């Protein structure tokens, strides 16, 4: 019976999964990791197979993951309406970083998924995806290895956004711009 149910869910999920969705997810994660000067993740097919199995279970409503310090991976899970692309899960998790305190680096329930995505020591990612039985939502599981969220390692593994990504203008440049504007006004009048 379980095997039939698994095959049924797989068949229902396949047409709705974009062919390159894994590449899109890895690309989106690496886009955000790059902003924090964190190494890129590589897709691992074995992790993806395990994540797919977990996604099927979670899609059936048994959605509860527990951080296990002995696990070889760390996992994020997301259930989202089919109206949203899977990359929206990544954006949702990344946006949790707004509440992450880099000066006191310990994740909370409000930013745990951000810490998982940005964990510097993680090098590989697996991605699983399954439709819920009502076909109105999907579940996506992202597993990263080696495992993150290790006590005492947050400061070196979850780093703030690279400041060079933000446009910063020195006081000298601002003074120069004001002088240029004033000179143009004098010349025009």
N, C-alpha and C positions, 0 to 999 in steps of 0.2 A: 504494500500500500504506500509506504514512504517513497519507494522508488518511482511509482507511478506519479505521485504528487510532485516529486522533484522533476521528473521529465515534463510534466504538464506545465510547471512554472518556468522551466527552461524554454519550452516552446513558445509560451506566451511572451517571455521577455525578449527573445532573440530579434523579432522584427522591429522592436521599439528601441533597441540599443544601436546607436550610430556605430558604424564600422570602425571609426577612428576615435571612439570616445576615450579609450585609455590614453592615447597620445595627447588628446586635448587636456585631460586631467593632469597628466605629468607635466605638460607644458605650463599649465596654470599654476601648479604648485611651485615649479622651478622659477617662474616669473616672480612670485612673492619671495621665495628663498633668496633670489638674487638681490633683492632690495635690502636684505639683511646680511649680505655677504656670506651666505651659507651655501655649501657645496650642493651641486645639482643631484637630484635623485635619479636612479636608473630603474626602469621597469623590470620587475622580477616575475616571471611567469608562474613560478611555484607559489609565491606570495599571492598572486592574483587568483590562482585556483582556490587557495584556502579562503581568500576574501570573498570569492564568488559563493562558496558554500555557506559562509557566514551570512552573506547578504540574503540568500534564500531563506534561511532560518529567521532572520530578523524581519524580512518582508512578511512573514506569516504572523507577526505580532509578538515575537519572542525577542524583542529588542532590548537587550541589557548586556552591556559589556562591562567588565571589571578589570581595572588595571592590576596586572599580576607582575610583580617585580622579577619573577623568574622566567617570564615569557620572552621568546626571542624577538618579538615585535610589539609595537604599540599600535593601537587601532582607533580610528575615528569612524563614526557612523552617522548617517544622515537619511532621514525620510523626507521626501519632497514631492510636491505635486508634479505631475507629468508636464505641466505648463512651463516648468523651469528646467533649463539644461543642467546636467550634472556639475558643470563648472560653478553653478551657484552655490553648491555645498562648499566648495573650496573658498569662495569669496566670503561666505558666512563664517567659516572657521577663521579665516584670516582677519576679518573685521573684529573678532573677539580680542585681538591684540590691543585694541583701544583701551581695554580695561586691565591689561597686563602690567604689573608694576616691576619694571626692570631693576629698580633699586632694591626691591625686596622680592626676588624672583621665586615665587611659589605659585603654581597655577591654582585657580579656583574653578568651581563649576562653570563660571562665566567665561573662562579663557583657556581651558584645558586643551581644546582642539587646536587652538593657535599654537600652544607650546609643542604639541605633537608635530604639527606641520613644520615648525621652524627648528626642530631639534637638530643641531649641527652634526652630531655623530651618526645620525641615520643616513644611510647611503642608498637604500633600495626601497622601492614601493611596489605594492600589489594593490590592484583595484578590482572590486567585485560590485555587481549591479544586479538587482532583481526587481521585478514588478510585484506590487502588492496584489492580493487576490482580487480586489475590486478594480484593478487596472487603472486606477486614478492617481496612484502614487508609485514611487519607486524607492528602493533602499540602496544606498551606495555605501560600501565599506572601503576604507583606505587603510592599508597596513604598511607601516614603516619598520625597517630593520636596519641595523640593530635597534633594539627597543630604546625608547626615550623615557622621559619622566623619572629619571633616576635621582633619588635623594642626594643632595649635596652637589649636583652637577648642573643645576639650572643656569647659574650665572655664566658659565662658559659655553653652554649649549643653546640658550635662547637669548639672542642679542638684539639690541634696538635696531631700528631701521637705519641704513647707511645714510648719514647726513648729507653726503655729496649728491644724493638723489634729489634733495630739496634745493631749490634755487636760493642761494644766500648772497646778498649784496653787501659789500663792505661799506663802511661810512665814507671812505674816499671816493668810491664809485658814485654814491648818492650825492656827495658834494659836487663832483664833476658834472653830474647830470643837471643839478640845479644851476650851476654856473653856465652850462650850455644853454639852458632854457632862458636864463636872464639875458645872456648875450644875444640870443636870437630876438628876444623882445626889444632890446635896445636897437639892434640893427634894423628891425622892421619899422620902428617908430621914428 
